[in-house]
Amino acid sequence: MNKSLARVYSRKLLFLACPILVTLMLSAFDEPAVHVESTDSVGPRVLEKQTETAVIRDYVQAWQSMSHALQENRADLLDASFVGLAKEKLADTIGEQAKLGIQTSYRDQSHDVHILFYSPEGLSIQLVDTVEYDMRILDHNKVQGTQHVHSRYVAVLTPTEVRWKVRIFQAMPE
């Protein structure tokens, strides 16, 4: 291959790669701010730093899974992050939304997480999250409104084969 042909291909590759790189860089800025309270006393079992990191990572990813599932009205998108009652309630909400032609999107901006309890056998972690997010509602693909929300959630996560999944997810009254 001659140099001019190589230059043309490299320019085309660069031209195609730039939008992808910009998208990746901008998506990093969409990450919510996460603050975790000290976990010195969370029950009879010591919470190792590696476990805490995994729980927080998987919990924040659960918010992303929930947002995608509600935005696309696809309950199957909950499978990666939710089990049990939390998954059932969210799937019911998605079913109701789909019937009405409504979509909801959540963009979480910050989480202030306080881990309350780590069970002795290591099968559940309870946390309270003071979260700020923007919620947008679409009715038949027309934006009906956007609202900034400051709320508290209680969540119980349980370990699975490779990650922590949200088993209980409940908004708390202010």
C-alpha positions, 0 to 999 in steps of 0.5 A, a space after each residue: 500500500 502506498 503512502 497516500 492511500 495509507 494517509 486516506 485510510 488513516 484520515 477516514 479512520 480518524 474521522 469515524 473514530 472522533 465521534 465515538 471518542 467524543 461520545 465516550 468522553 461525554 458519557 463519563 461526565 454523565 456519571 453521578 456524584 457518589 458519596 458513601 458514609 463511613 462504614 465502620 459500624 454496619 452490623 455484626 460482620 465487617 464490611 471489606 473495602 472491596 465488598 463496599 466498592 462492589 456494592 456501590 458500583 452495582 447499586 449505581 449501575 442498577 439506577 442506570 438499568 432502571 432508567 434504560 428499562 423505564 425509558 424503553 419500556 423493556 422489563 428485560 433490561 432489569 435482569 442485570 441489576 434487580 431480583 425479587 420484589 424490586 424487579 417485580 414492582 419495576 416490571 409492573 410499572 413498566 407494563 403500566 407505562 407501556 399500556 398508557 404509551 408513557 416513557 420515563 427517564 431518570 438521570 441520577 445526578 448524585 447519591 449520598 449512600 449510608 450502608 446501614 447493615 451487612 448481614 452476618 452470613 453476608 447475604 444482604 446489605 441494607 442501605 439508605 440513599 439520598 439521591 438527586 435526579 432529573 425525571 422526564 416523562 414522555 407521552 407518546 414520544 412528546 415531552 410532558 415535563 421534567 422535574 428535579 427530584 430530591 428523594 430518599 430510597 431504602 435498598 437491600 442488595 443481595 449477592 449473586 454469582 458475579 454481582 450484587 443485585 437490588 432485591 428491595 427498592 423503596 422510596 421513603 417519605 420525606 
